[in-house]
Structures are given as C-alpha cells and as structure tokens.
C-alpha cells in the first residue's frame, strides 16, 4: 500500500467514526428526552389521578357533612318548635295573657 | 459469521424482527382490534350510574324557621347471590332492622336454581336511620348495600299541614309542595361512565366529565307564612269550631298591600307525617286545603262586590237611594231580606250596614245590568283560580248570561252571594283589593327561592289588576267601617278602625238549600285608613241554637275575640285616637 492510499483510507475511517459517534450521541439525547417526556407525562397522569381521587374523597366527605348538617338542622327545628316552646313556657310557670294591650312606648330621639 | 460486521448485521436483523413483532402486535391491539377490546372494556367497567339522591329543597317561614326539612336516611339492599349463610345473615340483620327473622331469611336466601355468575339483588328495608346504618356498616358485610337517601320531615308537626301538603315518590301531591315540586326536587340525572365494582364512578370519569359526585339539591323556599301567627290562628280555628259546635272553620290572614298570605288555617286538619295511613283508609279528600279548594256560597259578604261595581261604574253615589219594600221580583223569583222585613228608603250605607238583599238585587238588576255586574265580578277574580302556589286550587262557579244553564234569577241572587260559588281565598283577595285602594295583588305564599349555589330570587309583589278606582275603594272602606260600627259593634276591636262585612250563606243541597244549615263568615281589614291586614273568618255549619248562627253572631264576634293578639303578633299598634265615627 502506498502512503497516499493509507492516508486516504485512514481519513475515511476517521470521518465514519465521527459520524457514528454523532449519530449515537443524537440518538442517546433523543432517548433521554423521550424518557424524560414519558416520565413527566406519567408523573402528571399519576398526580392527576391522585388529585382526582383526593377531590372525590373530599367531596364525599362534604356530602357526609352536608347530610349531618341537615340532620342537625332538623334537630334544632324540632327543639324550637312552637309546641315545645309553649310546653316549656308552661313548665316555667308562664301562661297565656287573658287580656292583650299593645302599648307603643315613645323613646325620645328614637326613629319610628 | 466470524466477521464482526456479519455478527452485527445478524444482531440488527434479530432486533428488527423482534421490533417488528412488537410493533405488529401493538398495531393489532391498538388499531385492528381496537373496537373489540373497547367493547370488552365497556362491558366490564362502562355502566350507567346515578349520583346519590339529592335532597329536595327545604321550606322556611318568613323569619327563617324550618317548616319542611330532610332527614338523612338509608335504603338497604343485599346482593343475595353473594350470601353463603343466609341464616347467620338474617340473625345479624334482624335486631338492627327490627324485621321479623322469617321474612328476612326469605329475602336473603338466594334462589335455588341460581346460575353461576348471575347477580341477584333484593331490597331489604327503606329509610333506616343513620344510627342503624352505622351498626350495619360495622358488620362489614360485602353483600350489603346502603344507599343514602332522604326522609321528608316536618319539624313543626302538623302546623300549616294544608298549606304545605306533601308529595309522593312520583312527585304528585297536595298543597305548596305539590305545586312547587318542580323547583323543590333536586337534579338526579342518569349518567354513564367507567365505574368501580360497586357502580360508583371512577375518579377519572368524574374528572373527564367535570362532574362533582355531590348531587345538586333542590331550591329552598322562604314563605310569606309566619309560623307564630299560623300557630295562633290554627288554635283559633279549633277554638271557633268548638265554641260554635261547628263542622269546621277557616281563617286567612293576608297583607293587602303585597298579597302575602301571613297565615292560612282550617280546622279540622290532618297530620302530613301520617299521610300513608289516610291513603290506606281512602281519605284523600282530607288533603285538599279548604281555603283554596272548597267552594261555598259567600252570602252577604258578596254585597261588597256588588256595591263596589255600582260605585266604580259611576251608576250610583253616596246620595243614591232606593225604596226597600222587603221584596223584589226578578227572573221568576222574589228576593227577600234576611229577616223578611221592609226597610223603606235606604242608601248604600243602609244597604251594607243592614245587609239588605233587596238593595243588592236592586243594584244588580235595576242599576247595573248583567254586563256591568259580571264585568266587575270577573275583574275581582271570581270564576278563575287566583294562581296561589297550592296544588288543586278551585276556580269557583260563576254563571254568565252566555252559559247554557243561565237563569235570569242569577243576576238578582248573585248580587247578595247566592247561586255563585267561591273559595275563601278568592273572597279575601277581593276584599284585599278594596283595602289596597283598588289594586288587587296576587295572593302568594313564596317570598323567595334560594338556589343551591347560594343565590336567591325574591318574589316581588305582583298586582293582578285594578278592579276599582282608588277613590271608589276609599269610599267603600269608609262605608264598611261605618257598617261595622253601626250594625256589628261586636266585631269592633278597641284602638283599631275596622272595616268589614258579615255573611251568612245557605248551603245548597239536594232539591234546594239545607234547612238551618249555614256558613257564617266575616271579612275585615284594618286599621283604616291604612289597612295592613285582611282577615277572613268562616265558620262552617255552626251547631249552636239556629237563631244564633248568623255570621254577625259567630264569625264577627270571634274575629273581635282573636284580633287583639293577632294585631300584636303582626306588630300593628293600636291608635289611641281611633274613634268611632258618627
């Protein structure tokens, strides 16, 4: 082989190796980017699902609180029903007035 | 194969083939077989589901006191195909549900020829309490289903039972609840999506449909009713019934300026919590509110409408007079005064104060004629429902000259409230127009609608029309004040100028009017000249001595008896300067 031939072929080999390295680097970077994107997507989806579950769970709690609230409202209304208040007033010694006189007291300076 | 290039080519080829197989399989799964696999998934997890039953809207009185609410309860069911030991299951549930062991065992025993994989679900109990549900949950039975639902509850018991009414599971019902069910019922849609094993929507389904798992509750209503006044007049209706040995009594309290019904009561009443028992006994007529559904002939209270029409049309004035001979022949009948007496020369004041049938018939037949008379009858709302928010409101019966069953005598008898049928609410609404300077307001019960998102819509007072001019109304107010002061002093209330008119109506029966059976009524408003309240007292078939059954002897004095406390509850102060006008 002549010197010139060796120089030429060596130069060709060097260029090929360089190209392959560049290609490998690009592929590697692409793989890393894709992996990162896929990971981010999966993380986002997992987070989304987790949050949805969390929201649903809280809304279910809210529904339970709402139900408890309604039950308490009924209980309060039952305790303050007119019949019960009248009975309590009677127990305390009050009785309906025989004669009702509606008196309007004028307070000096008060707006009518 | 020893050359590195050849080995590399082989490896690349194998990898390419493996990739091809994987890609091919992916294409098969994702593209070619997509429809089939999607169907399989849908069959497994895609189901119709319903959100928990929403609570129907609540009903409050004008001051925010709860009248109708919702108690949280549960419906219980069982997937009996999953039960391995029905005996043990029945023994565990029976004491908690308070059900007979035998019945429960029959329900929980799976069918004998049950196919493998088939699900059989059966209801066990309805509307159990939260405490019972907790005890059931503690048993940790996988086959037991607890569905949250609601029980309609009336914290005030039978207070305002007729007004409030109820609805059945189909949404049909009586009273305010029956009329307003479209607003009160919550949103309970059938939805579809991916569900869990117990048919609850997956969280992902809810996120994709942007749908909360909370049911949308119905609208709440704030009424114009005042529960304290309502309780008071219900007690008064009971007292009046007892005091006059009557069949029943209706009392309505209304604000003439707005048309707000402050209280509306009838006695006897029913307990809405026991409606199922009444249904079983076939007593469904008991549910209809007598104040808006039961027709009666108004009698002499209707003379106010006759006089109002004649005055407003300009056909008579305070100087007008007629000669009362004690009888008037018209349309083949002879109209006589309530006592058969002749009263000689009379004017409008005498007509109303002495409640002269001959005078009223003279106005309708000789002065007004059918066209003018019935124009005013219709303008005051008779013969048509008022539109109050109560289911089943009656329109009343008004015969017109164009009707096939018209008789000429109607023109004479209608003038003093015979041969015409009205509801108590129609009568008080017409009187309210006189009290409100001629403007007739829409009688209503709903003051405000509150939406589930916290916003609210206030229902404004709505005029129905102006049947008479303001000056006519004010003239009539004075005539009615004097009628009370001169002829019905037993209806006067110290400190208040009261305008009113009594009525004693006969009750039509088979072949004529019932002997000695009457409806005594009194409709009053005050304090004149700025009336803030109209009150109707109607006593059905008083059973005391026949000569003491007139409206002036029953409803009028009873009004005077109940009015002072009523005015106090309504915050209407007495005017010390209120004097009896000469």
Interface residues (C-beta under 8 A of the other chain):
Chain A: X48 X49 X52 X53 X55 X56 X59 X60 X62 X63 X66 X67 X68 X70 X71 X73 X74 X76 X77 X78 X80 X81 X82 X83 X99 X100 X102 X104
Chain B: X52 X55 X58 X65 X66 X69 X70 X71 X72 X130 X148 X150 X153 X155 X156 X157 X159 X203 X204 X206 X207 X212 X213 X214 X215 X227 X228 X231 X495 X564 X565 X567 X568 X572 X573 X574
